[in-house]
Amino acid sequence: MVDRRFRELCGPTPGRVLELGCGDGRVLEMLRDFDGHQVVGLDIDREALVQARRRAIQATVHARAERLPFASGSFDAVVAGFFGANLMDREAMVGEAARILRPGGVLAYTLLNPTTRLIDVFQHDLRTLRR
């Protein structure tokens, strides 16, 4: 369900997509293979990045989501699934995502709702985040 929602939010037109907390690269592989997106994976776990490269995700970056090492306006979409345990500052992550997204870009991320134990998918209207 989450993978399908990410695909919908990234849109049918191929673009440049960053996944925060990419893990083994499964979501990036889907976005690349089914939708033709140019994908970049970011994770703080070096072993996860090795696994992503085994899925032929060539563009991988070892960094934190709160300090993204990318130029402003360089991505069409930023997605993040199930990486909340390692996230130190969600506001900083959202601000950094807004910075690196092109105008009209999409940020979509998931969080496990501790009350319902269901996965919530969030999409921010980045127009309200840009200063």
ChimeraX attribute file (.defattr): number of C-alpha atoms within 10 A of each C-alpha:
attribute: neighborCount
match mode: 1-to-1
recipient: residues
	/A:1	8
	/A:2	14
	/A:3	14
	/A:4	12
	/A:5	12
	/A:6	24
	/A:7	17
	/A:8	10
	/A:9	17
	/A:10	24
	/A:11	16
	/A:12	13
	/A:13	9
	/A:14	16
	/A:15	19
	/A:16	20
	/A:17	25
	/A:18	27
	/A:19	24
	/A:20	26
	/A:21	26
	/A:22	27
	/A:23	24
	/A:24	21
	/A:25	27
	/A:26	15
	/A:27	23
	/A:28	26
	/A:29	18
	/A:30	16
	/A:31	24
	/A:32	19
	/A:33	11
	/A:34	12
	/A:35	16
	/A:36	15
	/A:37	23
	/A:38	18
	/A:39	25
	/A:40	21
	/A:41	28
	/A:42	26
	/A:43	24
	/A:44	17
	/A:45	17
	/A:46	15
	/A:47	12
	/A:48	20
	/A:49	25
	/A:50	17
	/A:51	16
	/A:52	25
	/A:53	16
	/A:54	12
	/A:55	14
	/A:56	12
	/A:57	21
	/A:58	14
	/A:59	14
	/A:60	21
	/A:61	18
	/A:62	16
	/A:63	17
	/A:64	18
	/A:65	26
	/A:66	18
	/A:67	12
	/A:68	19
	/A:69	14
	/A:70	13
	/A:71	10
	/A:72	14
	/A:73	14
	/A:74	16
	/A:75	24
	/A:76	22
	/A:77	26
	/A:78	25
	/A:79	25
	/A:80	23
	/A:81	22
	/A:82	15
	/A:83	17
	/A:84	15
	/A:85	7
	/A:86	13
	/A:87	14
	/A:88	12
	/A:89	11
	/A:90	12
	/A:91	11
	/A:92	15
	/A:93	18
	/A:94	19
	/A:95	17
	/A:96	18
	/A:97	30
	/A:98	27
	/A:99	21
	/A:100	21
	/A:101	24
	/A:102	17
	/A:103	15
	/A:104	11
	/A:105	24
	/A:106	24
	/A:107	25
	/A:108	21
	/A:109	22
	/A:110	18
	/A:111	17
	/A:112	15
	/A:113	10
	/A:114	8
	/A:115	6
	/A:116	8
	/A:117	9
	/A:118	10
	/A:119	15
	/A:120	14
	/A:121	16
	/A:122	13
	/A:123	14
	/A:124	14
	/A:125	14
	/A:126	20
	/A:127	11
	/A:128	8
	/A:129	12
	/A:130	10
	/A:131	8
